[in-house]
Amino acid sequence: MSSSTTAAIDGLVVEIDSNGSSSVKTLDSSFISQQWKASRASSNKNGELRVFFPENAPPVAAVSLGEQKPAPLTAPDVLPEAKTFLRNEKLEWTRLAAAKGVKAIRDLGSASGEKDVKRTVAVDSFYSPHAAASGAILGLWDVNHFKTRGKSHSWGKPAELQGGKEIEVAPIQAAADEAGKKQLKDEGDEVKGAVPLSWFTGEVYAKAQNWARELMETPANLMTPTIFSQRVTAAFKNVPGTSVQVHDEAWAKEQRMGSFLSVAAGTDEPAKFVEIKYNGAPDSKAPPLAFVGKGITFDTGGISIKPSAGMKLMRADMGGAATVVASTLAIAQLGLPINVVCVTPLTENMPSGKATKPGDILIARNGLSIEVDNTDAEGRLVLADALTYVSEVHSPHTVIDVATLTGAAVIALGDVYSAAFTEDDSLWNELKVAGEAESDPFWRMPLSDAYLKQISTSNADLCNTGGRPGGSCTAAIFLKNFVVGLEDPRGEKPKVRYSHLDIAGSMEATGTTANDYQPKGLTGRPVRSLIEFARRLEQ
């Protein structure tokens, strides 16, 4: 849309500054200021909302960013410098304000009263075009794909009318085409690289997270390994610099993936291994960043079956796969100047006469033997072979796996942080900074060989569980054993950086973390942080 007209839009979302005024020039700012003051709204409180109805003009949702206090001096973790802390805080306030405002306009309904119509809401940039676009698009997200009746049902409707996408978010300050969105840049962006933060980047980050949310929310009968593979193939079609290969069980057997295939033994659904490549670096042969995502499309626990209460949440046990494929798609859409390889082993974990049994011993791709103590500790089994494959075949500089892995991570961190296990200080600092910038934080956990004793006293080289104590830590040290390039018998420095991200807690928002752009439910985290991490790699 043009900044000189409001004729084609159905509502506006504008910022109110600390003086109770709006700087948006597409409407009568004096009217907004007068109405704001008359409503006795507080300009010093962040997230204060009022909706106004100008004569012969679209409705306006006015939201305040509020007054910012000085940066704190102490915190549970090391704080960034004050300038960065305050910027990150303002970015989050912008996401929340944009989300609150756009939802208020949405809830007014269309002017015609029709339900199945595309609507456009113009949103102010607030403090940051990137954060405003992200917050608005994330805030409109809705799990209505499977409803056949009710206020927002969308079963059987075109994809562009599902999940909140029937409302288009456009910037007030620039044209709504891609070029205009890229020109609307964040003045405070600290990263000086090929892809600066802008309205466009905010849009890409949010749409990627929403795709991960959709994949995670889709029930297992509609998101089998085959269907997941098809969705990924379709999403990357015609994306420059990318290729997708979907490998079958015969290929996995040729690759000696005995650990992965042991989990797939009990299901009738064919297992798949998706491999995505993106070449964005000037040198197509430069070492890539590698993502590995746990892709259990439904987890019953296998023979060690889970309690039935709450088991339906296990449709999202492919959340690691969902987040890494969505992050890779966004990286490619942004055209980041890096190479990426992303792999996701996909299968159900089901009990049957063919299923792996407790006590069974199998051989992984790297030759290690594994005793299966508990078939519900299956995520580390599928990741083991994927980690060996990607680190051995593609020689990446950094490997990050993402998995809804352990209940222990939920107990330790709840849904506030994603658990990050790494021995590499530089990698940890990069993840931490990216998570803080996108308000999708990580907490560092110990990746220590001290935990090996808990999983190496069985009849095999390793056991897939080590008991309740340090459950997320024993899972992490198990996975480390399958990354090629970390250990060198000659004592040389590691050839690869590695981090395991356990998102069993952050996969779902509860009352602790739910907000205007993240309602209760499955989150798609940490997609935005992974994209931001990749954007900063150029530095």
N, C-alpha and C positions, 0 to 999 in steps of 0.2 A: 504494500500500500504506500501511497505517497504521504509525506508528512503534512501536506497542505489540504487534505480532505478527510472527512470522517463519514462520507456518504456510504461507503461500501462495508462499514463495520457494524457490529451488533452491540458493541460495548467497549469501554476503555478502562484500563487500570492505570492509575497515576500515583506518583509519589507525593506525599506531603512532607515538606521540610520542617525543620525545628521551629520555624516562624509561622507555620500553619498555611504556607503558600505552595502552589504548584507552578512549576516552570514549563509545563507542556504548552506548546503554542497552537495545538490543533483544536483548542476549545477555549471558552471564556474563563481564563484563570481567576479573574476576580470573582466570578460566580462560585467557583469551587472554594476559594478562600473564604468567602462570606458564609457559604453553607457549612463549611468545616467548623468555623468558629461558632456559628449558631447552634450546631449540634453538640457543643461542649466537648468535642473530642480532644484528647490530649496529644499534642504534637511531640511531647517528650517521651512518649511510650512507644516502643517499637511494636508494630503489628496492629495498631489501632485502625479500625476499618469503619468507613461510612459509605453508603451508596446513595448517589444523588441522581436526579432525573431532570436534566436540563430540557427546556421547551424545544421541541422540534430537533432533538439531537439524541444520540444513543445514551443509555445510562452510563454513569461513571462510578467505578469503585475507587475510592481514595484511601490509600494506606500509608501510614507513617513509618519511617525507618527509626525514628526516635533519637534520643540523645545518647551519645556514646561516652562511657566512662573510661578512665585511663586503663591501660593494660595491667593485669595482675602481676605481682612480683613472684608469687609462688603458685605451684600447682602440683598434682600427683606425679606429673612427668615433666621433663625438661621443656620449657616454653620457648617458642621462637622469639626473635627480637620483637620489641613492642610494636614497631611499624607493621611487621608481618602478622602478628597476632590480631591487631586491630583491623587490618584488611580482611583477614579470614573471618572475623566476627561480622564485619559489614557484608561480606559475601553471603554468609548464612542468613542474615537478616533480610537481604534482598531476595533470596530464594523463597523464604517464608512469606514475605510480603506479596511477591508476585503470585504465589500459589493461592494465598488467601483472597486476593483481589479477583483473580480469574475464576475461581470457584464461585464467588459471589455473583458474578455476571452470568456464569453458566446456570446457576440455580434459578435465575429469573425466567429462564425459558426463552424460546424464540419469540420475536415480535408477532409472528403470524400464528403462533400456537401449535405449529406443526412440529412433530418429533424428529422425523427423519430428514432433517435439512442441515446442510453444512453452515456453520456460523463462523464468523471471524471476530476475535477479540484483540484489540490493539493494546499492547502492554508497554509501559514506560521502562526505561533502562535502569531506573533507580540508581544505585551506586555502581552497578556492573551489568552491562548488556549480557555477558556470559551467564552470570548467576540469575538474572531476570528471566532469560529464556529457559534455563534449566528448571527453575522453580515453577514457572507457569506450566510447562509441558508435563513435568512430574506431578504437579498438583491436579491436573485433569485426568490422570490415569484412573481407570475404573475396571474392575473385574466384572464386566457385564456380558462377556462373550457367550455365556451358557444360559442366560435367562431368556425365556420365551414370552414372558409377560412382566408387567410392572413398569415403573417410571422410566427406567433406562435399559430395557431389554434390547439385546442385539443379536440373539441367536439367528444364524442364517443370513445376517446382513453383510454387505461388503466390508472388507477389512478396514476401509477408511471411515466406517461408521461405528467401529468397535473400540472399546478400551479408552473412550474419551477423545478419539481422533476426529470425531465429527466437528469438533471445535478447533479451528486453526488459530494459532497464536502468531501475531505479527508485531514487529517493532513499531512504535509510534515515531521514533526519530529517524527512520530510514525506509527505503523501499523494501518491499517484502520478497524481492528476488534474492538469489544466493549472493550476488555481487554486493547488493545493499547490506545484507546481513554481515558479510565479511568486513565491510568498511566500518561497521559500528563496533569499534574495538574498545577493550578495557584499558583505560589510561593507566591504571595501577598495576598492570601485569608485570611481575618481576622477571619473567622468563623472556629472554631475547632470542627467539628462535624463528624457524621458518613458518610456524603456525601460531600466531598470537591469539590470545583469547578474544572472542568477539561474540556477537549474538549467534553467529553461525556455529561456533564451537559449542556454545551452551545448548543449542538445539540438538546437535549430534550426540553430545554426552547424554542428554535426557532421553532421547529416543532409543539409544542403546540400552540404557537401564530399563526403560519400559518394555523393550523386547525381552530382556532377561526375565523381567517380572511375568510377562505373558507365558514364556516357556515354562517357568516354574509353577505357575498357577494352573496350567492345563493338566487335567487329570490323566492318569497313566494309560487309560484306554484310548486316549486321543494324542498321546505323546510317547509312543513306543520308540525303541532305538531307530527303527526304520523311518518313522515319521519325523523324529528329531533330525535325522540325516537329511531328509528331504527339505525340511524347513531351512536348514543351514545352506544347502546347495542353492535353493531359491533366493535366499537373502544375498548371497555373494555373486549371483549372476550379474554380469556386466559391471561389477565393481573393478575399476582399473587396478592392475598389478596383483590380482588375487587368483588363486586356484584352489579348488576343493577336490579332495579324493575321499571316497567312502570305501573303506576296506571291509571285507567280510571275515567270517570265522576261519575260512580256509587260509586266507592271508595271515591272520593272527597265529594260526597253527604253524605256518611256514616260518614265522618270525619267532617261534618258540615261546609264545606268550602263555605259558602254562598257568601263571598266576591269574591273569585276566580271564582266561577261558574256564578256570575252575569256578568262578562266580557265575558264569553264563550257563553252566552245566544243567541247572535245575529248571530253566525256563524254556517255553516253546517259542518265545520271540527271538528271532535271530539277533545275535550281538553285532554291533558295528564299531568301527574305529575310524573316526573322522579326522582328517588331516588337512589343515588350512595353511596356505602359504601366502604371505604378502611381501612383495619386494618393493620397498619404497626408498631404500638407500641408493645413493649414486652408484655404489658398487653392489651389484646383485649378489655377489658371492661373499659379501661381508657377513661375519657371524651374526645370527639373528637373536632377538629376544624370543624365548620359548615360553608359551603358556601350556599348562596341562590342567584339564578340568575333569573332575570326577563326574561320571555320567550314569548313575544308577537311576533309571527312569521310574522304577518303583522298588522299594526295599521292604520286603516282608521280614527280613532277618534270615531268610533261608531256613534250614533245619533248626537253628537256634532262633526260633520265631519270636517276633516282638509281641508285646501285649497288644490287644486289638484297639484299646482306647487311644485315639489320636493317631492311629496308623495312617490315616488318609493324608497326613502331612508329608508322608514319605514319597508322595508324587514329586516333591521338590528335592529329592536326594540327588537330582542331576543339576542342582544349583551351581556347582562349580563349573560344569560344562556350559551351562547357560551364560554365566558371567564371562567366561573367557572367550566364547565365540562372539558375544555381543561386544566385548571390548576390542577384539580383533577387527570386527566389522567397522567400528567407529574409527579406529586407527587408520584403516584403509580409506574410509570416506573423507577423513581429514587430510589424507595425503602426507602423513608424518614421514620424515626422511629416514626411516629405519626399516630393517627387515624383521619379520615376525613369522614364527611357525607356531601353530596352535593345534594340539591334539586332544581328542576326547574319546576315551574308551566308554562305550555305551552298552548297557545290558540291564535286564531286570535281575533281582536277587530273589529267587523263588524256591520253595520247598517242593521236592518231587522225588520219585524213585531214582532219578539220575543226579540229584543234587549232591554237591560236596558235603561230606559229613564231618562233624567235629572229630579231630584226631587224624584226618587225612593229611598226607604230606605231598606237596607238589613242588615242581621245579620252575623257577621264574626265568625270564629271558636272560638274565645275567649269570645264570647257573646256580644261584643260591637256592637251598631247599627251605621250604616254609611249612611249618606245622599249623594247620587250621584249628586253633583252639575254640574259636567262636565264629560261626559263619555270618554273624551279624557285624563282624569287623571286616566287611568285604571291600569297603572303599579303598583301603590301603593296598588290597590285593590287585585291584584293577589299575590303580595309580602306579604300582611298582613297575610293571612292564612298560607302561607309557613313559615313565621317567627315564628308564634305561634306553628305550627306543629313541626318544627325542634328543637326549643328551649324547648318545653314541652316534646316531646317524646324521644329525644336523649341527653338531658342535656349536651350540649357542654360547653367547657370553654370559647370559643370565637365564636361569630357569625358575619359573614361579608356578607352583601348582596351587589350585584353589579347590577346596572340598568341604562339603557339609559332613565333616568327618566324625567328630566325637561329642557325646553328651558332656564329657568333661570340660570342653571349651565353653559350653553353655553355663555350667556351674561356675566356672572361673570368671567369666567376663559378661554373662548375660547377653543382651542384644546391643550393647553400646559399642563395643569394639570388635573388630575381626582380629583373631589371634594370628600373630606373625612370628614364625620360627625361622631364624636365620643366624648364622655365625658371622656373616659379613657385615661389618659396621657401615660401609658405604651403602650397601643395598638397604639396610634397615633405615638409614637416614633418608634415603630417597623415597622409600615407601611412606615413612612418617610424614615427611613434608607434603607429599601428594595427598595423603589422607586428610591432613589438617586443612589444606587448601579447599578440598571439596566437602569438608565436614562429614567425612566418611572414614573415621579413624581406625588405625591399627594399634595393637598393644603388643610389645615385644615379649616373647616367651622363650624359654631355654631350649635350644637344640643342642643337647649335651650327650656325649657318649656315656655319661654316668648312668643313663637310663637303659643302656643296652643290656645290663645284667638281668633286667626284668623280662626281656624277650629273647634271651639266648641260652636258656637252661632247659630247653625241651629236647625232643628226639631229632630235631632238625637244626639247621643253621640259625633260623629265626622262628619265633612264634608270632602269630598275628595279634595276640593280646598279651598284656603284661599285668593284668589285674586292675583294680580300681585306682590305686595311688598313681598320680601323675598320668592319667589316661591319655590326655592330649599330647603329653611329652613323649610317651612311649610310642605313640602312633607316628609322631614327627621323626623320631630317631629311626624307626623302622623304614620310613620312606627315604631317609638320607642314604641308606645302604644301596639304593638303586640308581643314584645319580652318578653318571660317569664323568670323571674329571674333578671331583672334589678331593679324592685321596690319591696321592702319588707316592708309590713305594720309594722313590728316590728323594723324597722330602722336599720336592719343589712346590712352589705356590700352586693353589688350586687353579685349574683352567676355566672354571665356571663359578659364577655366583649362584646361590640357591636360596630360595625361601619357600616354605610351606605355609599357606594361609588356610586356617581352619575357620570356616564361616558358619558352623553349626548354630551359633547364637545369632549372628548378624543377618542370617538368611530371613528371619522373621521379625517384624516390628511388633512390639507389645506396647502396653501403656507407658513404658519407660521412654521409648524413642519415637513413638508415633507423633506426627506433627502435620502441618497443613500440606506438605508435599509428599509425606510418607505416612499414609494411613496404616492402621493395623493390618497385618497380612505379610505376604512374601515381598521381599524388598528389591531383589536384583543387585544387592550390594556384593562386592565393592567395585562395580563397573566403572563409576566415574573416577574413583581413585586410581584404578589400573590404567585408564586412558590418560589421566594427568601424569601418572608416573612415566608412561611411554612418551608423552609430549616433552617431558623434562630430560629424557635420556640424551637428547641432542646437546645438552649443556655439558 
